[in-house]
Amino acid sequence: MLARVQRMRSGDDFRHTIRRGAKGVQPTLVTHVVPGTGGPTSVGFVVSKAVGSAVDRNRVKRQLRHLMRDRVDRLPDGSRVVVRALPAAQGVRSATLAEHLDAALVRAGAR
């Protein structure tokens, strides 16, 4: 689980990150990254109803949170990241999701 200070909660933070952040696209997810200038890094997740039922959406969100927990320390301090799951994320193995997340973060310039 991500620490409380690392969770993005404000709608304004989500909007700013999605509009101003660099985008990394993969078949199962899209990342938006605003590079940091210091302070705590925050991460937010967007999993729409297009992904599936509530059970499926929560499963995908838990997988992504777990994967980001291991990667948040590699991001520059103060970065803001939004991970948006695409419908193809439903039913995908965690290893595949991890590969796509790494590739999307690299494409967005988060590393």
N, CA, C and O atoms as a GROMACS GRO file, in nm:
protein
  444
    1MET      N    1   0.084  -0.118   0.000
    1MET     CA    2   0.000   0.000   0.000
    1MET      C    3   0.089   0.124   0.000
    1MET      O    4   0.195   0.126   0.062
    2LEU      N    5   0.044   0.226  -0.068
    2LEU     CA    6   0.118   0.353  -0.070
    2LEU      C    7   0.095   0.427   0.061
    2LEU      O    8  -0.012   0.418   0.121
    3ALA      N    9   0.198   0.500   0.104
    3ALA     CA   10   0.184   0.582   0.224
    3ALA      C   11   0.082   0.692   0.198
    3ALA      O   12   0.060   0.732   0.084
    4ARG      N   13   0.021   0.741   0.303
    4ARG     CA   14  -0.083   0.843   0.292
    4ARG      C   15  -0.035   0.968   0.217
    4ARG      O   16  -0.109   1.023   0.135
    5VAL      N   17   0.088   1.012   0.245
    5VAL     CA   18   0.140   1.133   0.179
    5VAL      C   19   0.169   1.110   0.032
    5VAL      O   20   0.185   1.206  -0.043
    6GLN      N   21   0.176   0.984  -0.011
    6GLN     CA   22   0.205   0.952  -0.150
    6GLN      C   23   0.080   0.934  -0.234
    6GLN      O   24   0.090   0.911  -0.354
    7ARG      N   25  -0.039   0.943  -0.174
    7ARG     CA   26  -0.164   0.925  -0.247
    7ARG      C   27  -0.218   1.059  -0.294
    7ARG      O   28  -0.231   1.153  -0.215
    8MET      N   29  -0.250   1.067  -0.419
    8MET     CA   30  -0.310   1.187  -0.476
    8MET      C   31  -0.460   1.180  -0.451
    8MET      O   32  -0.524   1.080  -0.484
    9ARG      N   33  -0.516   1.286  -0.394
    9ARG     CA   34  -0.657   1.284  -0.361
    9ARG      C   35  -0.734   1.400  -0.422
    9ARG      O   36  -0.854   1.389  -0.446
   10SER      N   37  -0.668   1.510  -0.446
   10SER     CA   38  -0.735   1.630  -0.494
   10SER      C   39  -0.766   1.621  -0.643
   10SER      O   40  -0.680   1.582  -0.722
   11GLY      N   41  -0.887   1.656  -0.680
   11GLY     CA   42  -0.926   1.658  -0.821
   11GLY      C   43  -0.842   1.757  -0.900
   11GLY      O   44  -0.813   1.733  -1.018
   12ASP      N   45  -0.803   1.868  -0.838
   12ASP     CA   46  -0.718   1.966  -0.904
   12ASP      C   47  -0.581   1.907  -0.936
   12ASP      O   48  -0.524   1.935  -1.042
   13ASP      N   49  -0.528   1.827  -0.845
   13ASP     CA   50  -0.398   1.762  -0.870
   13ASP      C   51  -0.408   1.664  -0.987
   13ASP      O   52  -0.319   1.659  -1.072
   14PHE      N   53  -0.518   1.588  -0.992
   14PHE     CA   54  -0.540   1.495  -1.103
   14PHE      C   55  -0.546   1.572  -1.235
   14PHE      O   56  -0.478   1.536  -1.332
   15ARG      N   57  -0.629   1.677  -1.238
   15ARG     CA   58  -0.645   1.755  -1.362
   15ARG      C   59  -0.514   1.816  -1.407
   15ARG      O   60  -0.479   1.810  -1.524
   16HIS      N   61  -0.440   1.876  -1.313
   16HIS     CA   62  -0.313   1.940  -1.347
   16HIS      C   63  -0.214   1.838  -1.402
   16HIS      O   64  -0.147   1.864  -1.502
   17THR      N   65  -0.206   1.723  -1.339
   17THR     CA   66  -0.111   1.620  -1.383
   17THR      C   67  -0.148   1.565  -1.520
   17THR      O   68  -0.061   1.544  -1.604
   18ILE      N   69  -0.277   1.543  -1.544
   18ILE     CA   70  -0.319   1.488  -1.673
   18ILE      C   71  -0.299   1.591  -1.784
   18ILE      O   72  -0.258   1.555  -1.895
   19ARG      N   73  -0.328   1.716  -1.756
   19ARG     CA   74  -0.316   1.820  -1.860
   19ARG      C   75  -0.172   1.860  -1.888
   19ARG      O   76  -0.136   1.882  -2.004
   20ARG      N   77  -0.090   1.870  -1.786
   20ARG     CA   78   0.046   1.922  -1.801
   20ARG      C   79   0.154   1.815  -1.805
   20ARG      O   80   0.268   1.843  -1.844
   21GLY      N   81   0.120   1.694  -1.766
   21GLY     CA   82   0.221   1.590  -1.755
   21GLY      C   83   0.257   1.526  -1.888
   21GLY      O   84   0.179   1.526  -1.983
   22ALA      N   85   0.378   1.471  -1.892
   22ALA     CA   86   0.421   1.393  -2.009
   22ALA      C   87   0.347   1.260  -2.005
   22ALA      O   88   0.324   1.204  -1.898
   23LYS      N   89   0.311   1.210  -2.122
   23LYS     CA   90   0.227   1.091  -2.131
   23LYS      C   91   0.308   0.972  -2.181
   23LYS      O   92   0.387   0.984  -2.275
   24GLY      N   93   0.286   0.858  -2.118
   24GLY     CA   94   0.343   0.731  -2.162
   24GLY      C   95   0.230   0.633  -2.185
   24GLY      O   96   0.154   0.604  -2.092
   25VAL      N   97   0.216   0.582  -2.306
   25VAL     CA   98   0.102   0.497  -2.342
   25VAL      C   99   0.150   0.353  -2.364
   25VAL      O  100   0.253   0.329  -2.427
   26GLN      N  101   0.073   0.260  -2.311
   26GLN     CA  102   0.094   0.117  -2.329
   26GLN      C  103  -0.042   0.053  -2.355
   26GLN      O  104  -0.145   0.120  -2.336
   27PRO      N  105  -0.047  -0.074  -2.397
   27PRO     CA  106  -0.176  -0.136  -2.430
   27PRO      C  107  -0.275  -0.144  -2.313
   27PRO      O  108  -0.396  -0.143  -2.336
   28THR      N  109  -0.226  -0.151  -2.189
   28THR     CA  110  -0.317  -0.167  -2.075
   28THR      C  111  -0.330  -0.043  -1.988
   28THR      O  112  -0.420  -0.037  -1.904
   29LEU      N  113  -0.243   0.056  -2.006
   29LEU     CA  114  -0.248   0.173  -1.919
   29LEU      C  115  -0.180   0.294  -1.982
   29LEU      O  116  -0.105   0.283  -2.078
   30VAL      N  117  -0.210   0.409  -1.924
   30VAL     CA  118  -0.148   0.535  -1.965
   30VAL      C  119  -0.097   0.602  -1.839
   30VAL      O  120  -0.168   0.606  -1.738
   31THR      N  121   0.025   0.656  -1.843
   31THR     CA  122   0.076   0.731  -1.730
   31THR      C  123   0.094   0.877  -1.769
   31THR      O  124   0.131   0.908  -1.882
   32HIS      N  125   0.067   0.965  -1.676
   32HIS     CA  126   0.090   1.108  -1.691
   32HIS      C  127   0.185   1.146  -1.578
   32HIS      O  128   0.157   1.120  -1.461
   33VAL      N  129   0.298   1.209  -1.612
   33VAL     CA  130   0.400   1.240  -1.512
   33VAL      C  131   0.439   1.387  -1.520
   33VAL      O  132   0.473   1.438  -1.627
   34VAL      N  133   0.434   1.454  -1.405
   34VAL     CA  134   0.488   1.589  -1.391
   34VAL      C  135   0.612   1.575  -1.305
   34VAL      O  136   0.603   1.530  -1.191
   35PRO      N  137   0.730   1.613  -1.359
   35PRO     CA  138   0.853   1.594  -1.282
   35PRO      C  139   0.852   1.675  -1.153
   35PRO      O  140   0.787   1.780  -1.143
   36GLY      N  141   0.924   1.624  -1.055
   36GLY     CA  142   0.924   1.685  -0.923
   36GLY      C  143   1.030   1.791  -0.903
   36GLY      O  144   1.131   1.797  -0.974
   37THR      N  145   1.002   1.875  -0.806
   37THR     CA  146   1.098   1.979  -0.768
   37THR      C  147   1.127   1.971  -0.620
   37THR      O  148   1.174   2.068  -0.560
   38GLY      N  149   1.099   1.858  -0.559
   38GLY     CA  150   1.120   1.840  -0.416
   38GLY      C  151   0.989   1.810  -0.346
   38GLY      O  152   0.882   1.830  -0.404
   39GLY      N  153   0.998   1.763  -0.224
   39GLY     CA  154   0.878   1.728  -0.148
   39GLY      C  155   0.837   1.585  -0.175
   39GLY      O  156   0.907   1.511  -0.244
   40PRO      N  157   0.723   1.546  -0.121
   40PRO     CA  158   0.678   1.407  -0.140
   40PRO      C  159   0.623   1.382  -0.280
   40PRO      O  160   0.558   1.469  -0.339
   41THR      N  161   0.649   1.265  -0.331
   41THR     CA  162   0.594   1.222  -0.460
   41THR      C  163   0.451   1.174  -0.436
   41THR      O  164   0.424   1.107  -0.336
   42SER      N  165   0.360   1.209  -0.528
   42SER     CA  166   0.222   1.161  -0.511
   42SER      C  167   0.177   1.088  -0.637
   42SER      O  168   0.214   1.122  -0.749
   43VAL      N  169   0.095   0.985  -0.614
   43VAL     CA  170   0.047   0.899  -0.721
   43VAL      C  171  -0.105   0.886  -0.711
   43VAL      O  172  -0.159   0.869  -0.602
   44GLY      N  173  -0.172   0.894  -0.826
   44GLY     CA  174  -0.316   0.876  -0.831
   44GLY      C  175  -0.352   0.774  -0.937
   44GLY      O  176  -0.275   0.751  -1.031
   45PHE      N  177  -0.468   0.712  -0.922
   45PHE     CA  178  -0.512   0.609  -1.015
   45PHE      C  179  -0.651   0.641  -1.067
   45PHE      O  180  -0.738   0.686  -0.992
   46VAL      N  181  -0.671   0.616  -1.197
   46VAL     CA  182  -0.801   0.634  -1.260
   46VAL      C  183  -0.837   0.501  -1.325
   46VAL      O  184  -0.768   0.455  -1.416
   47VAL      N  185  -0.946   0.441  -1.278
   47VAL     CA  186  -0.993   0.314  -1.334
   47VAL      C  187  -1.142   0.332  -1.361
   47VAL      O  188  -1.224   0.328  -1.269
   48SER      N  189  -1.178   0.352  -1.487
   48SER     CA  190  -1.316   0.382  -1.523
   48SER      C  191  -1.402   0.256  -1.532
   48SER      O  192  -1.352   0.144  -1.525
   49LYS      N  193  -1.532   0.278  -1.547
   49LYS     CA  194  -1.626   0.166  -1.559
   49LYS      C  195  -1.603   0.085  -1.687
   49LYS      O  196  -1.650  -0.028  -1.698
   50ALA      N  197  -1.531   0.142  -1.782
   50ALA     CA  198  -1.501   0.069  -1.906
   50ALA      C  199  -1.411  -0.052  -1.879
   50ALA      O  200  -1.408  -0.145  -1.959
   51VAL      N  201  -1.339  -0.050  -1.767
   51VAL     CA  202  -1.251  -0.161  -1.732
   51VAL      C  203  -1.332  -0.285  -1.693
   51VAL      O  204  -1.289  -0.397  -1.718
   52GLY      N  205  -1.449  -0.265  -1.634
   52GLY     CA  206  -1.532  -0.379  -1.598
   52GLY      C  207  -1.616  -0.350  -1.476
   52GLY      O  208  -1.643  -0.234  -1.443
   53SER      N  209  -1.658  -0.456  -1.410
   53SER     CA  210  -1.743  -0.442  -1.291
   53SER      C  211  -1.661  -0.382  -1.176
   53SER      O  212  -1.540  -0.364  -1.189
   54ALA      N  213  -1.728  -0.352  -1.066
   54ALA     CA  214  -1.660  -0.294  -0.951
   54ALA      C  215  -1.550  -0.387  -0.898
   54ALA      O  216  -1.444  -0.342  -0.856
   55VAL      N  217  -1.577  -0.516  -0.903
   55VAL     CA  218  -1.478  -0.614  -0.858
   55VAL      C  219  -1.354  -0.608  -0.947
   55VAL      O  220  -1.241  -0.607  -0.896
   56ASP      N  221  -1.373  -0.603  -1.077
   56ASP     CA  222  -1.262  -0.596  -1.171
   56ASP      C  223  -1.184  -0.466  -1.155
   56ASP      O  224  -1.061  -0.466  -1.156
   57ARG      N  225  -1.256  -0.354  -1.140
   57ARG     CA  226  -1.190  -0.224  -1.124
   57ARG      C  227  -1.105  -0.221  -0.998
   57ARG      O  228  -0.992  -0.172  -0.999
   58ASN      N  229  -1.160  -0.272  -0.889
   58ASN     CA  230  -1.085  -0.273  -0.763
   58ASN      C  231  -0.964  -0.364  -0.771
   58ASN      O  232  -0.859  -0.334  -0.713
   59ARG      N  233  -0.978  -0.476  -0.840
   59ARG     CA  234  -0.864  -0.568  -0.856
   59ARG      C  235  -0.751  -0.500  -0.934
   59ARG      O  236  -0.634  -0.510  -0.896
   60VAL      N  237  -0.785  -0.432  -1.042
   60VAL     CA  238  -0.685  -0.361  -1.123
   60VAL      C  239  -0.620  -0.250  -1.040
   60VAL      O  240  -0.499  -0.231  -1.045
   61LYS      N  241  -0.702  -0.177  -0.965
   61LYS     CA  242  -0.649  -0.068  -0.883
   61LYS      C  243  -0.552  -0.120  -0.776
   61LYS      O  244  -0.448  -0.060  -0.751
   62ARG      N  245  -0.588  -0.232  -0.713
   62ARG     CA  246  -0.498  -0.292  -0.612
   62ARG      C  247  -0.367  -0.337  -0.676
   62ARG      O  248  -0.260  -0.316  -0.618
   63GLN      N  249  -0.375  -0.398  -0.794
   63GLN     CA  250  -0.253  -0.441  -0.863
   63GLN      C  251  -0.164  -0.320  -0.892
   63GLN      O  252  -0.043  -0.324  -0.868
   64LEU      N  253  -0.223  -0.213  -0.944
   64LEU     CA  254  -0.145  -0.094  -0.979
   64LEU      C  255  -0.085  -0.029  -0.855
   64LEU      O  256   0.030   0.016  -0.858
   65ARG      N  257  -0.162  -0.022  -0.747
   65ARG     CA  258  -0.108   0.036  -0.623
   65ARG      C  259   0.012  -0.043  -0.572
   65ARG      O  260   0.112   0.014  -0.531
   66HIS      N  261  -0.001  -0.175  -0.577
   66HIS     CA  262   0.108  -0.261  -0.532
   66HIS      C  263   0.233  -0.241  -0.619
   66HIS      O  264   0.344  -0.232  -0.568
   67LEU      N  265   0.214  -0.232  -0.750
   67LEU     CA  266   0.326  -0.213  -0.841
   67LEU      C  267   0.391  -0.076  -0.822
   67LEU      O  268   0.513  -0.065  -0.824
   68MET      N  269   0.311   0.027  -0.803
   68MET     CA  270   0.366   0.162  -0.785
   68MET      C  271   0.437   0.176  -0.652
   68MET      O  272   0.531   0.255  -0.641
   69ARG      N  273   0.396   0.102  -0.551
   69ARG     CA  274   0.462   0.108  -0.421
   69ARG      C  275   0.611   0.077  -0.435
   69ARG      O  276   0.694   0.139  -0.369
   70ASP      N  277   0.644  -0.019  -0.520
   70ASP     CA  278   0.783  -0.058  -0.541
   70ASP      C  279   0.858   0.040  -0.629
   70ASP      O  280   0.982   0.041  -0.628
   71ARG      N  281   0.789   0.122  -0.706
   71ARG     CA  282   0.853   0.211  -0.803
   71ARG      C  283   0.856   0.357  -0.759
   71ARG      O  284   0.928   0.436  -0.820
   72VAL      N  285   0.781   0.394  -0.658
   72VAL     CA  286   0.769   0.535  -0.620
   72VAL      C  287   0.903   0.592  -0.571
   72VAL      O  288   0.927   0.712  -0.587
   73ASP      N  289   0.987   0.510  -0.512
   73ASP     CA  290   1.117   0.558  -0.464
   73ASP      C  291   1.212   0.589  -0.578
   73ASP      O  292   1.308   0.664  -0.560
   74ARG      N  293   1.189   0.533  -0.695
   74ARG     CA  294   1.275   0.558  -0.811
   74ARG      C  295   1.241   0.687  -0.884
   74ARG      O  296   1.317   0.733  -0.968
   75LEU      N  297   1.125   0.746  -0.851
   75LEU     CA  298   1.083   0.870  -0.915
   75LEU      C  299   1.150   0.989  -0.848
   75LEU      O  300   1.180   0.984  -0.728
   76PRO      N  301   1.173   1.098  -0.923
   76PRO     CA  302   1.230   1.218  -0.860
   76PRO      C  303   1.138   1.271  -0.751
   76PRO      O  304   1.016   1.262  -0.762
   77ASP      N  305   1.198   1.326  -0.645
   77ASP     CA  306   1.119   1.379  -0.534
   77ASP      C  307   1.023   1.487  -0.582
   77ASP      O  308   1.060   1.574  -0.661
   78GLY      N  309   0.900   1.479  -0.534
   78GLY     CA  310   0.800   1.578  -0.568
   78GLY      C  311   0.726   1.553  -0.698
   78GLY      O  312   0.644   1.635  -0.739
   79SER      N  313   0.753   1.441  -0.763
   79SER     CA  314   0.683   1.409  -0.889
   79SER      C  315   0.536   1.383  -0.862
   79SER      O  316   0.497   1.341  -0.753
   80ARG      N  317   0.456   1.408  -0.963
   80ARG     CA  318   0.313   1.375  -0.958
   80ARG      C  319   0.286   1.279  -1.073
   80ARG      O  320   0.320   1.307  -1.188
   81VAL      N  321   0.224   1.166  -1.041
   81VAL     CA  322   0.198   1.062  -1.140
   81VAL      C  323   0.051   1.021  -1.133
   81VAL      O  324  -0.003   0.996  -1.025
   82VAL      N  325  -0.012   1.014  -1.249
   82VAL     CA  326  -0.147   0.958  -1.259
   82VAL      C  327  -0.137   0.837  -1.351
   82VAL      O  328  -0.086   0.847  -1.463
   83VAL      N  329  -0.187   0.724  -1.304
   83VAL     CA  330  -0.190   0.601  -1.382
   83VAL      C  331  -0.337   0.574  -1.418
   83VAL      O  332  -0.421   0.556  -1.329
   84ARG      N  333  -0.366   0.572  -1.548
   84ARG     CA  334  -0.502   0.549  -1.595
   84ARG      C  335  -0.508   0.411  -1.660
   84ARG      O  336  -0.439   0.385  -1.758
   85ALA      N  337  -0.591   0.324  -1.604
   85ALA     CA  338  -0.606   0.188  -1.658
   85ALA      C  339  -0.700   0.190  -1.778
   85ALA      O  340  -0.804   0.256  -1.776
   86LEU      N  341  -0.662   0.119  -1.881
   86LEU     CA  342  -0.746   0.104  -2.001
   86LEU      C  343  -0.826  -0.026  -1.990
   86LEU      O  344  -0.792  -0.113  -1.910
   87PRO      N  345  -0.933  -0.040  -2.068
   87PRO     CA  346  -1.015  -0.162  -2.059
   87PRO      C  347  -0.935  -0.292  -2.075
   87PRO      O  348  -0.974  -0.395  -2.020
   88ALA      N  349  -0.826  -0.288  -2.148
   88ALA     CA  350  -0.745  -0.409  -2.168
   88ALA      C  351  -0.675  -0.455  -2.040
   88ALA      O  352  -0.621  -0.565  -2.036
   89ALA      N  353  -0.675  -0.373  -1.935
   89ALA     CA  354  -0.609  -0.408  -1.809
   89ALA      C  355  -0.685  -0.516  -1.732
   89ALA      O  356  -0.629  -0.582  -1.645
   90GLN      N  357  -0.812  -0.533  -1.764
   90GLN     CA  358  -0.893  -0.633  -1.694
   90GLN      C  359  -0.842  -0.773  -1.725
   90GLN      O  360  -0.830  -0.811  -1.842
   91GLY      N  361  -0.813  -0.849  -1.621
   91GLY     CA  362  -0.773  -0.987  -1.638
   91GLY      C  363  -0.628  -1.008  -1.678
   91GLY      O  364  -0.587  -1.122  -1.705
   92VAL      N  365  -0.549  -0.902  -1.685
   92VAL     CA  366  -0.409  -0.914  -1.723
   92VAL      C  367  -0.327  -0.954  -1.600
   92VAL      O  368  -0.353  -0.908  -1.490
   93ARG      N  369  -0.228  -1.042  -1.621
   93ARG     CA  370  -0.139  -1.084  -1.512
   93ARG      C  371  -0.060  -0.965  -1.459
   93ARG      O  372  -0.033  -0.870  -1.532
   94SER      N  373  -0.023  -0.971  -1.333
   94SER     CA  374   0.053  -0.863  -1.270
   94SER      C  375   0.188  -0.843  -1.337
   94SER      O  376   0.235  -0.730  -1.346
   95ALA      N  377   0.251  -0.951  -1.383
   95ALA     CA  378   0.382  -0.938  -1.448
   95ALA      C  379   0.370  -0.856  -1.577
   95ALA      O  380   0.457  -0.774  -1.606
   96THR      N  381   0.265  -0.878  -1.653
   96THR     CA  382   0.244  -0.801  -1.776
   96THR      C  383   0.213  -0.657  -1.743
   96THR      O  384   0.264  -0.566  -1.808
   97LEU      N  385   0.131  -0.635  -1.641
   97LEU     CA  386   0.098  -0.499  -1.597
   97LEU      C  387   0.225  -0.427  -1.550
   97LEU      O  388   0.241  -0.307  -1.574
   98ALA      N  389   0.314  -0.499  -1.482
   98ALA     CA  390   0.439  -0.439  -1.435
   98ALA      C  391   0.527  -0.397  -1.552
   98ALA      O  392   0.587  -0.289  -1.550
   99GLU      N  393   0.536  -0.481  -1.654
   99GLU     CA  394   0.615  -0.446  -1.773
   99GLU      C  395   0.559  -0.321  -1.840
   99GLU      O  396   0.634  -0.231  -1.878
  100HIS      N  397   0.428  -0.317  -1.854
  100HIS     CA  398   0.363  -0.202  -1.919
  100HIS      C  399   0.380  -0.075  -1.835
  100HIS      O  400   0.400   0.033  -1.889
  101LEU      N  401   0.372  -0.089  -1.703
  101LEU     CA  402   0.390   0.027  -1.616
  101LEU      C  403   0.532   0.081  -1.626
  101LEU      O  404   0.551   0.202  -1.637
  102ASP      N  405   0.631  -0.007  -1.624
  102ASP     CA  406   0.770   0.037  -1.638
  102ASP      C  407   0.792   0.108  -1.770
  102ASP      O  408   0.854   0.215  -1.775
  103ALA      N  409   0.742   0.049  -1.879
  103ALA     CA  410   0.760   0.108  -2.011
  103ALA      C  411   0.691   0.243  -2.022
  103ALA      O  412   0.744   0.336  -2.082
  104ALA      N  413   0.571   0.255  -1.964
  104ALA     CA  414   0.498   0.382  -1.968
  104ALA      C  415   0.568   0.489  -1.888
  104ALA      O  416   0.572   0.605  -1.929
  105LEU      N  417   0.625   0.453  -1.774
  105LEU     CA  418   0.698   0.551  -1.693
  105LEU      C  419   0.823   0.599  -1.766
  105LEU      O  420   0.856   0.717  -1.760
  106VAL      N  421   0.891   0.507  -1.834
  106VAL     CA  422   1.010   0.546  -1.911
  106VAL      C  423   0.969   0.639  -2.025
  106VAL      O  424   1.034   0.741  -2.049
  107ARG      N  425   0.863   0.604  -2.096
  107ARG     CA  426   0.816   0.689  -2.206
  107ARG      C  427   0.777   0.828  -2.159
  107ARG      O  428   0.797   0.927  -2.231
  108ALA      N  429   0.721   0.836  -2.039
  108ALA     CA  430   0.678   0.966  -1.986
  108ALA      C  431   0.796   1.043  -1.926
  108ALA      O  432   0.781   1.157  -1.882
  109GLY      N  433   0.913   0.981  -1.925
  109GLY     CA  434   1.032   1.049  -1.874
  109GLY      C  435   1.042   1.052  -1.724
  109GLY      O  436   1.103   1.143  -1.668
  110ALA      N  437   0.982   0.954  -1.656
  110ALA     CA  438   0.983   0.952  -1.511
  110ALA      C  439   1.112   0.896  -1.455
  110ALA      O  440   1.135   0.902  -1.334
  111ARG      N  441   1.197   0.841  -1.540
  111ARG     CA  442   1.323   0.782  -1.490
  111ARG      C  443   1.440   0.836  -1.564
  111ARG      O  444   1.554   0.799  -1.536
   0.00000   0.00000   0.00000
